[in-house]
Amino acid sequence: MPARFTFGGDEHLFVECSDEMSLEAFFKSLSMTKGVRESVIKGITEICPANASFQIKFDPDLIKPDDLLREIKAIEGAAETAEPVITTRIVEIPVFYNDPWTHETLMRFRERHQEPTGTDLDYAARVNGYGTVEDFISAHSGSPWFVSMVGFVAGLPFMYQMVERQRQIEVPKYLRPRTDTPRLTVGHGGCFGCIYSVRGAGGYQMFGITPMPIFDPTQSTSYLREFMVFFRPGDIVKFRPIDRDGYDQAVEDVDKGRFAPPIREVSFDLTKYQADIDGYNAKLEAALYGH
């Protein structure tokens, strides 16, 4: 569908790439924001990408709104004919599923949940048709996830599961948001997964916790010294289940500067992915682990 353009006040242009969340919409948004950056249009001061949209802040004293709109529409035309290929990263994220910290938190807020007698994992497994929590965890960690945007709070990634639409995990958010969520909780709401970069309020279902910091404003974490935010839009995430011993060891490694998340640069081709999703995901995993 053609993008929709809306001006917000005197300094903002909002661009909606699609009505629905999909990899096609994400690719169009990524391609257009890349084109905007590379065009170096005079007067643009900020570009803020989202899942299937983005916003541009501009100085109306340097560029007229109609002139900006004409430039962005030209970029949209180029984006629609561009090959849907990006160079990006695939990264492994360890997850301690059904951990004691998110479990304690979710039990404190059961009156805000759809099913107060169970856990978030119990509920997610049931509404997605899995017979056991273990089967659900296998499905959650078994396929990669595409980082469609980073934000809402600093460093938080929104992730879209890379499987056919009918296989995607979907879970409603809490009936009422919690006032507490542990830092580095792996959560899910609607069709999106996320990792809570900081402790705070939240409404996503809680599945586990990662020992791997993804936001460090002090930049003291070994792999965050160049930039305080780990994730970038377009990153591909592969979750790896770990137990309590694995979690404790990873926390110690992070504290001592020894933790290095497995990361590989890959070329992601949307057309080839859509032609054979499981086969393409297997190639991505092989690239990550070098086999």
Beta strands, then each sheet from edge to edge (+ up, - down):
strand 1: 4-8
strand 2: 12-16
strand 3: 44-49
strand 4: 53-58
strand 5: 85-97
strand 6: 145-150
strand 7: 157-161
strand 8: 185-189
strand 9: 192-195
strand 10: 205-209
strand 11: 236-241
strand 12: 263-269
sheet 1: 1+ 2- 4+ 3-
sheet 2: 12+ 5- 10+ 8- 9+ 7- 6+ 11-
end
